[in-house]
Amino acid sequence: SGAAWARGLLSWARPERWLASGSLFPLSCIHTSTSLQKIGKWEKKNRIVYPPQLPGEPRRPAEIYHCRREIKYSKDKMWYLAKLIKGMSIDQALAQLEFSDKKGAKVIKEVLLEAQEMAVRKHNVEFKSNLHIAESQTGRGRYVKRLRCHGKGMFGMMKISRCHYFVKLVEGPPPPPEPPKTGFEQAKEYVQQLRNRTLVHTL
Amino acid sequence: MAAAMAAGLRLSGPRLCWKAAEALLRPGASCVVVPVRSRRKTPRVPEWARELSAEERERRLKCSEPIFPDERIERSFFLACTAEIMDPYVPPEGDARLSSLSKDGVKQQMQKLRQTAASQLALRKIKDHDPDFSIKTFPEKAQEIFIEAHNSLANFNKQKLHSLVTERCYPELVRGNRFRTIRWRFLGSLQPPRVVQLRCDSVLNRGNLYGQVTVRLHSRQILAIYDRFGRLMCGGEEVPRDVLEYVVFERYLVNPFGTWRMHGKIVPEWAPPREPIVKTVMIPAPAPDPSQEHENVK
Protein backbone atom coordinates (compact mmCIF):
# COMPACT_ATOMS: atom_id res chain seq x y z
CA SER A 1 0.00 0.00 0.00
CA GLY A 2 3.06 2.24 0.33
CA ALA A 3 3.65 1.79 -3.39
CA ALA A 4 0.02 2.63 -4.14
CA TRP A 5 0.28 5.80 -2.09
CA ALA A 6 3.43 6.87 -3.91
CA ARG A 7 1.87 6.07 -7.29
CA GLY A 8 -1.16 8.15 -6.40
CA LEU A 9 1.11 11.01 -5.36
CA LEU A 10 2.98 10.96 -8.65
CA SER A 11 -0.16 10.83 -10.76
CA TRP A 12 -0.49 14.61 -10.80
CA ALA A 13 3.13 15.20 -11.68
CA ARG A 14 2.91 13.81 -15.20
CA PRO A 15 3.88 16.62 -17.59
CA GLU A 16 1.83 15.37 -20.56
CA ARG A 17 -1.36 15.99 -18.56
CA TRP A 18 -0.42 19.64 -18.16
CA LEU A 19 0.36 20.12 -21.86
CA ALA A 20 -2.86 18.42 -22.89
CA SER A 21 -4.85 21.65 -22.47
CA GLY A 22 -2.86 23.19 -25.31
CA SER A 23 -1.43 26.09 -23.29
CA LEU A 24 2.26 26.83 -23.05
CA PHE A 25 4.07 26.36 -19.77
CA PRO A 26 1.36 26.64 -17.12
CA LEU A 27 3.92 27.27 -14.40
CA SER A 28 1.66 29.69 -12.58
CA CYS A 29 -0.47 26.86 -11.21
CA ILE A 30 2.31 25.35 -9.10
CA HIS A 31 2.46 27.84 -6.26
CA THR A 32 -0.71 28.98 -4.55
CA SER A 33 -0.71 30.72 -1.21
CA THR A 34 -2.68 33.39 0.60
CA SER A 35 0.38 35.00 2.14
CA LEU A 36 0.25 37.95 -0.26
CA GLN A 37 -2.98 39.26 1.30
CA LYS A 38 -2.45 41.43 4.30
CA ILE A 39 -3.55 39.91 7.61
CA GLY A 40 -5.26 42.47 9.81
CA LYS A 41 -4.13 43.45 13.30
CA TRP A 42 -7.25 42.07 14.92
CA GLU A 43 -6.68 38.62 13.45
CA LYS A 44 -3.08 38.66 14.65
CA LYS A 45 -4.25 39.14 18.24
CA ASN A 46 -5.33 35.52 18.29
CA ARG A 47 -1.73 34.42 17.85
CA ILE A 48 -0.16 35.63 21.09
CA VAL A 49 0.90 32.81 23.40
CA TYR A 50 1.19 33.46 27.12
CA PRO A 51 3.83 31.69 29.23
CA PRO A 52 2.57 28.84 31.44
CA GLN A 53 0.98 29.96 34.68
CA LEU A 54 2.44 29.02 38.04
CA PRO A 55 0.19 26.89 40.28
CA GLY A 56 -0.57 29.75 42.68
CA GLU A 57 -1.77 32.26 40.10
CA PRO A 58 -5.47 32.85 39.41
CA ARG A 59 -6.66 31.23 36.19
CA ARG A 60 -6.23 33.58 33.25
CA PRO A 61 -9.53 34.01 31.35
CA ALA A 62 -9.41 33.09 27.66
CA GLU A 63 -9.72 35.92 25.12
CA ILE A 64 -10.92 35.31 21.60
CA TYR A 65 -10.72 37.96 18.88
CA HIS A 66 -12.87 37.67 15.80
CA CYS A 67 -13.88 40.02 13.02
CA ARG A 68 -15.61 40.19 9.69
CA ARG A 69 -14.37 42.48 6.96
CA GLU A 70 -16.18 44.37 4.20
CA ILE A 71 -19.78 43.91 5.38
CA LYS A 72 -22.19 45.68 3.05
CA TYR A 73 -23.68 48.00 5.71
CA SER A 74 -23.04 51.47 7.03
CA LYS A 75 -20.63 51.74 9.93
CA ASP A 76 -22.82 54.26 11.75
CA LYS A 77 -25.86 52.02 11.53
CA MET A 78 -23.78 49.04 12.65
CA TRP A 79 -22.50 51.04 15.63
CA TYR A 80 -25.94 50.99 17.27
CA LEU A 81 -25.94 47.20 17.33
CA ALA A 82 -22.35 47.02 18.51
CA LYS A 83 -23.15 49.38 21.38
CA LEU A 84 -26.23 47.32 22.25
CA ILE A 85 -24.38 44.06 22.83
CA LYS A 86 -21.28 45.48 24.51
CA GLY A 87 -20.96 44.01 27.98
CA MET A 88 -23.66 41.35 27.59
CA SER A 89 -23.20 37.63 27.95
CA ILE A 90 -23.13 35.79 24.65
CA ASP A 91 -26.51 34.11 25.07
CA GLN A 92 -28.22 37.38 25.86
CA ALA A 93 -26.50 39.07 22.90
CA LEU A 94 -27.59 36.32 20.52
CA ALA A 95 -31.17 36.58 21.78
CA GLN A 96 -31.25 40.36 21.33
CA LEU A 97 -29.80 40.17 17.82
CA GLU A 98 -32.19 37.46 16.72
CA PHE A 99 -35.20 39.69 17.34
CA SER A 100 -33.69 42.91 16.04
CA ASP A 101 -35.02 44.17 12.73
CA LYS A 102 -31.77 45.61 11.42
CA LYS A 103 -29.82 44.06 8.57
CA GLY A 104 -26.56 44.14 10.49
CA ALA A 105 -28.04 42.04 13.29
CA LYS A 106 -27.98 38.91 11.15
CA VAL A 107 -24.33 39.47 10.26
CA ILE A 108 -23.27 40.11 13.85
CA LYS A 109 -25.11 37.01 14.97
CA GLU A 110 -23.18 34.90 12.46
CA VAL A 111 -19.92 36.45 13.64
CA LEU A 112 -20.72 35.68 17.27
CA LEU A 113 -21.62 32.09 16.51
CA GLU A 114 -18.41 31.62 14.52
CA ALA A 115 -16.39 33.11 17.37
CA GLN A 116 -18.08 30.83 19.88
CA GLU A 117 -17.33 27.77 17.73
CA MET A 118 -13.70 28.86 17.36
CA ALA A 119 -13.39 29.39 21.10
CA VAL A 120 -14.56 25.89 21.94
CA ARG A 121 -12.58 24.10 19.27
CA LYS A 122 -9.29 25.95 19.11
CA HIS A 123 -8.85 28.12 22.19
CA ASN A 124 -9.63 25.59 24.92
CA VAL A 125 -12.76 27.22 26.27
CA GLU A 126 -14.71 24.75 28.36
CA PHE A 127 -18.28 26.05 28.39
CA LYS A 128 -19.57 27.86 25.37
CA SER A 129 -22.08 29.92 27.37
CA ASN A 130 -19.43 31.10 29.79
CA LEU A 131 -18.35 33.90 27.43
CA HIS A 132 -19.15 37.57 27.48
CA ILE A 133 -18.51 40.35 25.03
CA ALA A 134 -15.74 42.58 26.29
CA GLU A 135 -15.29 44.75 23.20
CA SER A 136 -17.39 45.22 20.12
CA GLN A 137 -16.37 47.81 17.55
CA THR A 138 -17.15 48.82 14.02
CA GLY A 139 -14.70 50.20 11.50
CA ARG A 140 -14.86 51.80 8.09
CA GLY A 141 -14.40 49.49 5.11
CA ARG A 142 -13.51 50.41 1.54
CA TYR A 143 -15.93 52.90 0.03
CA VAL A 144 -16.69 52.86 -3.68
CA LYS A 145 -17.98 55.91 -5.55
CA ARG A 146 -20.70 55.37 -8.09
CA LEU A 147 -22.89 57.49 -10.29
CA ARG A 148 -26.49 57.96 -9.21
CA CYS A 149 -28.70 59.13 -12.05
CA HIS A 150 -31.51 61.55 -11.31
CA GLY A 151 -34.13 62.88 -13.69
CA LYS A 152 -33.50 65.50 -16.37
CA GLY A 153 -29.98 64.29 -17.00
CA MET A 154 -28.76 65.25 -13.54
CA PHE A 155 -26.53 62.94 -11.59
CA GLY A 156 -24.89 62.75 -8.25
CA MET A 157 -22.02 60.73 -6.86
CA MET A 158 -23.06 58.20 -4.25
CA LYS A 159 -20.73 56.17 -2.13
CA ILE A 160 -21.31 52.48 -1.46
CA SER A 161 -20.19 52.05 2.09
CA ARG A 162 -18.88 48.93 3.73
CA CYS A 163 -17.86 48.32 7.30
CA HIS A 164 -15.85 45.92 9.42
CA TYR A 165 -17.05 44.45 12.66
CA PHE A 166 -14.70 43.44 15.49
CA VAL A 167 -15.58 41.49 18.60
CA LYS A 168 -13.60 40.26 21.60
CA LEU A 169 -15.05 37.45 23.68
CA VAL A 170 -13.69 36.83 27.17
CA GLU A 171 -14.36 33.75 29.28
CA GLY A 172 -16.33 34.24 32.45
CA PRO A 173 -19.62 35.86 33.54
CA PRO A 174 -20.19 39.43 32.31
CA PRO A 175 -18.90 42.12 34.64
CA PRO A 176 -21.61 43.87 36.72
CA PRO A 177 -22.69 47.17 35.18
CA GLU A 178 -21.42 50.33 36.81
CA PRO A 179 -24.09 51.92 39.03
CA PRO A 180 -25.08 55.42 37.87
CA LYS A 181 -23.64 58.32 39.81
CA THR A 182 -26.01 59.51 42.53
CA GLY A 183 -26.55 63.14 43.46
CA PHE A 184 -25.05 62.46 46.90
CA GLU A 185 -21.78 61.27 45.36
CA GLN A 186 -21.60 64.29 43.10
CA ALA A 187 -22.14 66.54 46.08
CA LYS A 188 -19.39 64.76 48.02
CA GLU A 189 -16.98 65.26 45.14
CA TYR A 190 -17.84 68.95 44.96
CA VAL A 191 -17.25 69.45 48.63
CA GLN A 192 -13.92 67.61 48.40
CA GLN A 193 -12.85 69.88 45.53
CA LEU A 194 -13.65 72.93 47.65
CA ARG A 195 -11.65 71.50 50.54
CA ASN A 196 -8.63 70.80 48.34
CA ARG A 197 -8.18 74.50 47.57
CA THR A 198 -5.10 76.14 49.14
CA LEU A 199 -3.89 79.71 49.38
CA VAL A 200 -0.82 80.34 47.28
CA HIS A 201 1.95 82.86 47.72
CA THR A 202 0.93 83.66 51.31
CA LEU A 203 2.34 83.11 54.77
CA MET B 1 -9.41 13.12 -27.25
CA ALA B 2 -6.53 13.83 -29.62
CA ALA B 3 -8.95 14.07 -32.56
CA ALA B 4 -11.19 16.48 -30.69
CA MET B 5 -8.14 18.51 -29.74
CA ALA B 6 -7.01 18.70 -33.39
CA ALA B 7 -10.52 19.71 -34.45
CA GLY B 8 -10.53 22.44 -31.86
CA LEU B 9 -7.14 23.66 -33.06
CA ARG B 10 -8.35 23.85 -36.63
CA LEU B 11 -11.48 25.82 -35.77
CA SER B 12 -10.12 28.53 -33.50
CA GLY B 13 -6.95 29.93 -32.05
CA PRO B 14 -3.79 30.85 -33.92
CA ARG B 15 -3.24 28.88 -37.11
CA LEU B 16 -0.93 26.00 -36.46
CA CYS B 17 1.26 24.42 -39.07
CA TRP B 18 -0.15 21.09 -40.21
CA LYS B 19 3.12 19.45 -39.30
CA ALA B 20 2.86 20.81 -35.78
CA ALA B 21 -0.71 19.54 -35.61
CA GLU B 22 0.49 16.16 -36.81
CA ALA B 23 3.20 16.15 -34.19
CA LEU B 24 0.59 16.78 -31.52
CA LEU B 25 -1.63 14.03 -32.87
CA ARG B 26 1.11 11.51 -32.48
CA PRO B 27 0.77 9.88 -29.04
CA GLY B 28 3.35 10.73 -26.39
CA ALA B 29 4.39 13.98 -28.09
CA SER B 30 6.17 16.39 -25.83
CA CYS B 31 7.69 18.98 -28.16
CA VAL B 32 6.97 22.67 -28.01
CA VAL B 33 4.18 23.95 -30.24
CA VAL B 34 5.11 27.20 -31.98
CA PRO B 35 2.17 28.88 -33.70
CA VAL B 36 2.92 30.06 -37.26
CA ARG B 37 1.05 33.11 -38.47
CA SER B 38 0.25 32.74 -42.11
CA ARG B 39 -2.89 32.86 -44.23
CA ARG B 40 -1.89 29.82 -46.20
CA LYS B 41 -4.09 26.90 -45.21
CA THR B 42 -2.29 24.14 -47.11
CA PRO B 43 1.49 24.26 -47.31
CA ARG B 44 3.11 24.62 -50.71
CA VAL B 45 4.39 21.35 -52.04
CA PRO B 46 6.88 21.82 -54.90
CA GLU B 47 6.34 19.88 -58.16
CA TRP B 48 9.31 17.58 -57.79
CA ALA B 49 8.05 16.50 -54.38
CA ARG B 50 4.55 15.49 -55.49
CA GLU B 51 5.62 12.06 -56.67
CA LEU B 52 7.20 11.12 -53.40
CA SER B 53 5.35 8.86 -51.05
CA ALA B 54 3.85 10.12 -47.80
CA GLU B 55 6.65 8.76 -45.64
CA GLU B 56 9.35 10.32 -47.83
CA ARG B 57 7.58 13.65 -47.65
CA GLU B 58 7.33 13.46 -43.88
CA ARG B 59 10.96 12.50 -43.54
CA ARG B 60 12.16 15.45 -45.62
CA LEU B 61 9.89 17.87 -43.81
CA LYS B 62 11.13 16.65 -40.46
CA CYS B 63 14.73 17.23 -41.54
CA SER B 64 13.99 20.76 -42.70
CA GLU B 65 12.04 21.72 -39.58
CA PRO B 66 13.85 23.86 -37.00
CA ILE B 67 14.66 21.80 -33.94
CA PHE B 68 13.63 23.19 -30.59
CA PRO B 69 14.86 21.38 -27.51
CA ASP B 70 12.09 19.76 -25.55
CA GLU B 71 11.46 21.86 -22.50
CA ARG B 72 9.84 19.64 -20.00
CA ILE B 73 8.02 21.05 -17.08
CA GLU B 74 9.69 19.02 -14.44
CA ARG B 75 9.28 19.42 -10.80
CA SER B 76 11.06 16.57 -9.22
CA PHE B 77 10.49 15.68 -5.62
CA PHE B 78 12.18 13.26 -3.40
CA LEU B 79 10.44 10.63 -1.33
CA ALA B 80 12.47 10.52 1.82
CA CYS B 81 10.13 8.31 3.82
CA THR B 82 7.34 5.78 3.39
CA ALA B 83 3.75 6.53 4.25
CA GLU B 84 3.13 3.81 6.82
CA ILE B 85 4.68 1.23 9.06
CA MET B 86 5.41 -1.94 7.14
CA ASP B 87 3.96 -5.03 8.81
CA PRO B 88 3.35 -3.43 12.23
CA TYR B 89 4.69 -5.27 15.22
CA VAL B 90 2.06 -6.91 17.43
CA PRO B 91 3.37 -6.64 20.99
CA PRO B 92 2.64 -9.59 23.26
CA GLU B 93 -0.15 -9.02 25.74
CA GLY B 94 0.83 -8.15 29.24
CA ASP B 95 4.25 -6.88 28.20
CA ALA B 96 5.95 -5.02 31.09
CA ARG B 97 3.16 -6.08 33.45
CA LEU B 98 4.58 -9.43 34.44
CA SER B 99 7.42 -9.46 36.89
CA SER B 100 10.60 -11.06 35.74
CA LEU B 101 10.36 -13.71 38.48
CA SER B 102 7.30 -15.54 37.16
CA LYS B 103 7.56 -18.17 34.45
CA ASP B 104 5.84 -16.08 31.80
CA GLY B 105 8.04 -13.14 32.61
CA VAL B 106 11.17 -15.20 32.11
CA LYS B 107 9.85 -16.48 28.78
CA GLN B 108 9.29 -12.91 27.61
CA GLN B 109 12.76 -11.85 28.65
CA MET B 110 14.20 -14.74 26.71
CA GLN B 111 12.59 -13.59 23.46
CA LYS B 112 15.42 -11.24 22.69
CA LEU B 113 14.69 -10.71 19.06
CA ARG B 114 12.01 -12.61 17.23
CA GLN B 115 13.94 -15.07 15.18
CA THR B 116 11.61 -14.75 12.24
CA ALA B 117 12.99 -15.08 8.76
CA ALA B 118 11.72 -11.66 7.72
CA SER B 119 13.64 -9.92 10.49
CA GLN B 120 16.85 -11.82 9.69
CA LEU B 121 16.52 -11.06 5.99
CA ALA B 122 15.86 -7.42 6.72
CA LEU B 123 18.87 -7.32 9.03
CA ARG B 124 21.08 -8.71 6.29
CA LYS B 125 19.78 -6.17 3.76
CA ILE B 126 20.29 -3.29 6.19
CA LYS B 127 23.84 -4.43 6.95
CA ASP B 128 24.57 -4.47 3.21
CA HIS B 129 23.82 -0.79 2.92
CA ASP B 130 24.85 0.33 6.39
CA PRO B 131 27.79 -1.72 7.68
CA ASP B 132 27.87 0.14 11.03
CA PHE B 133 24.45 -1.11 11.99
CA SER B 134 24.36 -3.49 14.93
CA ILE B 135 21.49 -4.73 17.05
CA LYS B 136 23.45 -4.20 20.24
CA THR B 137 24.35 -0.51 19.74
CA PHE B 138 21.30 0.67 17.83
CA PRO B 139 18.79 0.83 20.76
CA GLU B 140 20.86 3.45 22.62
CA LYS B 141 21.20 5.59 19.54
CA ALA B 142 17.47 5.20 18.96
CA GLN B 143 16.73 6.34 22.49
CA GLU B 144 18.98 9.37 22.02
CA ILE B 145 17.16 10.28 18.81
CA PHE B 146 13.85 9.87 20.63
CA ILE B 147 14.91 12.18 23.48
CA GLU B 148 16.36 14.78 21.12
CA ALA B 149 13.23 14.77 18.98
CA HIS B 150 10.96 15.35 21.96
CA ASN B 151 13.20 18.08 23.32
CA SER B 152 13.20 19.93 20.03
CA LEU B 153 9.40 19.52 19.90
CA ALA B 154 9.18 21.15 23.33
CA ASN B 155 11.44 24.01 22.16
CA PHE B 156 9.78 24.21 18.71
CA ASN B 157 13.07 23.85 16.89
CA LYS B 158 11.66 22.96 13.49
CA GLN B 159 14.91 22.46 11.61
CA LYS B 160 16.28 20.02 14.11
CA LEU B 161 12.96 18.23 14.35
CA HIS B 162 12.88 17.67 10.61
CA SER B 163 16.29 16.07 10.73
CA LEU B 164 15.29 13.74 13.59
CA VAL B 165 11.79 12.77 12.53
CA THR B 166 10.41 11.62 9.16
CA GLU B 167 7.93 13.59 7.14
CA ARG B 168 5.17 11.14 7.95
CA CYS B 169 5.68 11.51 11.70
CA TYR B 170 6.17 15.28 11.73
CA PRO B 171 2.51 16.31 11.35
CA GLU B 172 1.46 13.78 13.98
CA LEU B 173 3.82 15.41 16.46
CA VAL B 174 3.17 19.00 15.58
CA ARG B 175 -0.53 19.24 14.76
CA GLY B 176 -2.45 21.49 17.10
CA ASN B 177 0.64 22.48 19.04
CA ARG B 178 1.39 25.73 17.30
CA PHE B 179 -0.09 27.89 20.04
CA ARG B 180 0.57 25.53 22.94
CA THR B 181 3.50 25.26 25.32
CA ILE B 182 4.83 21.74 25.85
CA ARG B 183 7.08 20.78 28.72
CA TRP B 184 8.62 17.34 28.41
CA ARG B 185 11.37 15.72 30.43
CA PHE B 186 12.96 12.33 30.22
CA LEU B 187 13.77 11.04 33.71
CA GLY B 188 15.32 7.70 32.85
CA SER B 189 14.64 4.32 31.34
CA LEU B 190 13.30 1.50 33.50
CA GLN B 191 14.46 -1.29 31.20
CA PRO B 192 17.25 -1.11 28.63
CA PRO B 193 15.81 -0.47 25.18
CA ARG B 194 15.91 -3.35 22.73
CA VAL B 195 15.19 -3.96 19.07
CA VAL B 196 12.05 -5.94 18.58
CA GLN B 197 11.48 -6.16 14.83
CA LEU B 198 13.26 -5.31 11.57
CA ARG B 199 11.64 -4.84 8.22
CA CYS B 200 13.09 -3.81 4.89
CA ASP B 201 11.01 -3.12 1.83
CA SER B 202 11.15 -1.29 -1.47
CA VAL B 203 8.54 1.24 -2.50
CA LEU B 204 7.56 2.17 -6.09
CA ASN B 205 10.63 0.68 -7.78
CA ARG B 206 12.57 -2.43 -7.03
CA GLY B 207 15.73 -1.58 -5.15
CA ASN B 208 14.31 1.61 -3.60
CA LEU B 209 14.93 0.25 -0.12
CA TYR B 210 13.62 1.66 3.14
CA GLY B 211 14.49 -0.03 6.41
CA GLN B 212 12.26 0.11 9.49
CA VAL B 213 13.31 -0.94 12.96
CA THR B 214 10.93 -1.24 15.92
CA VAL B 215 12.47 -0.48 19.30
CA ARG B 216 10.81 -1.16 22.64
CA LEU B 217 11.31 1.64 25.17
CA HIS B 218 10.19 1.45 28.79
CA SER B 219 10.91 4.74 30.50
CA ARG B 220 9.81 7.37 32.96
CA GLN B 221 8.75 10.72 31.56
CA ILE B 222 7.12 13.97 32.60
CA LEU B 223 4.75 15.70 30.22
CA ALA B 224 2.71 18.86 30.70
CA ILE B 225 0.85 20.71 27.94
CA TYR B 226 -0.35 24.28 28.45
CA ASP B 227 -2.79 26.01 26.13
CA ARG B 228 -2.49 29.48 24.64
CA PHE B 229 -3.22 31.25 27.92
CA GLY B 230 -0.82 29.27 30.06
CA ARG B 231 -3.44 27.01 31.64
CA LEU B 232 -2.69 23.34 32.12
CA MET B 233 -4.46 21.19 29.54
CA CYS B 234 -3.21 17.74 30.37
CA GLY B 235 -0.41 16.04 32.26
CA GLY B 236 1.43 17.47 35.19
CA GLU B 237 4.87 18.89 35.87
CA GLU B 238 5.49 17.01 39.11
CA VAL B 239 3.98 13.67 38.14
CA PRO B 240 6.40 11.20 36.53
CA ARG B 241 4.77 8.45 34.51
CA ASP B 242 5.98 5.03 33.41
CA VAL B 243 5.63 4.73 29.68
CA LEU B 244 5.99 1.62 27.53
CA GLU B 245 6.39 2.47 23.85
CA TYR B 246 7.15 0.69 20.62
CA VAL B 247 8.80 3.29 18.42
CA VAL B 248 9.53 2.68 14.74
CA PHE B 249 12.67 4.21 13.21
CA GLU B 250 13.17 4.42 9.48
CA ARG B 251 16.04 5.06 7.14
CA TYR B 252 16.28 5.48 3.37
CA LEU B 253 18.97 2.84 2.83
CA VAL B 254 19.83 3.59 -0.78
CA ASN B 255 20.59 7.23 0.01
CA PRO B 256 24.20 7.44 1.27
CA PHE B 257 23.31 10.49 3.37
CA GLY B 258 20.25 8.94 4.94
CA THR B 259 19.92 8.84 8.72
CA TRP B 260 17.80 6.87 11.11
CA ARG B 261 14.77 8.96 12.02
CA MET B 262 11.67 8.41 14.11
CA HIS B 263 8.82 7.22 11.92
CA GLY B 264 5.91 6.41 14.21
CA LYS B 265 4.66 4.61 17.26
CA ILE B 266 2.72 1.41 17.67
CA VAL B 267 -0.05 1.54 20.23
CA PRO B 268 -1.23 -1.94 21.25
CA GLU B 269 -4.92 -2.58 21.87
CA TRP B 270 -4.34 -3.70 25.42
CA ALA B 271 -2.64 -0.41 26.35
CA PRO B 272 -4.23 1.34 29.38
CA PRO B 273 -6.68 4.10 28.40
CA ARG B 274 -5.34 7.63 28.28
CA GLU B 275 -6.05 9.94 31.16
CA PRO B 276 -8.94 12.36 30.40
CA ILE B 277 -8.11 16.00 29.77
CA VAL B 278 -8.92 18.71 32.29
CA LYS B 279 -11.96 19.89 30.38
CA THR B 280 -15.65 19.13 30.01
CA VAL B 281 -16.56 18.29 26.44
CA MET B 282 -20.12 18.27 25.13
CA ILE B 283 -21.14 15.28 23.02
CA PRO B 284 -24.32 16.24 21.17
CA ALA B 285 -27.15 13.72 21.41
CA PRO B 286 -28.35 12.13 18.14
CA ALA B 287 -31.17 14.01 16.46
CA PRO B 288 -34.55 12.53 17.48
CA ASP B 289 -36.62 10.81 14.79
CA PRO B 290 -40.06 12.32 14.18
CA SER B 291 -41.55 8.78 14.33
CA GLN B 292 -40.03 8.19 17.78
CA GLU B 293 -41.49 11.40 19.16
CA HIS B 294 -44.91 10.35 17.96
CA GLU B 295 -44.64 7.08 19.85
CA ASN B 296 -43.63 8.83 23.06
CA VAL B 297 -46.63 11.13 22.85
CA LYS B 298 -48.94 8.16 22.50
Interface residues (C-beta under 8 A of the other chain):
Chain A: S1 G2 A3 W5 A6 R7 L9 A13 P15 E16 W18 L19 A20 G22 L24 F25 P26 L27 I30 R47 I48 V49 Y50 P51 P52 Q53 R59 R60 P61 A62 E63 H123 N124 E126 F127 K128
Chain B: M1 M5 G8 L9 G13 G28 S30 V32 V33 E71 R72 I73 E74 R75 F77 L79 T82 A83 E84 M86 F179 R180 T181 R183 D201 V203 L204 A224 Y226 D227 R228 F229 G230 R231 L232 M233 K279 T280 M282
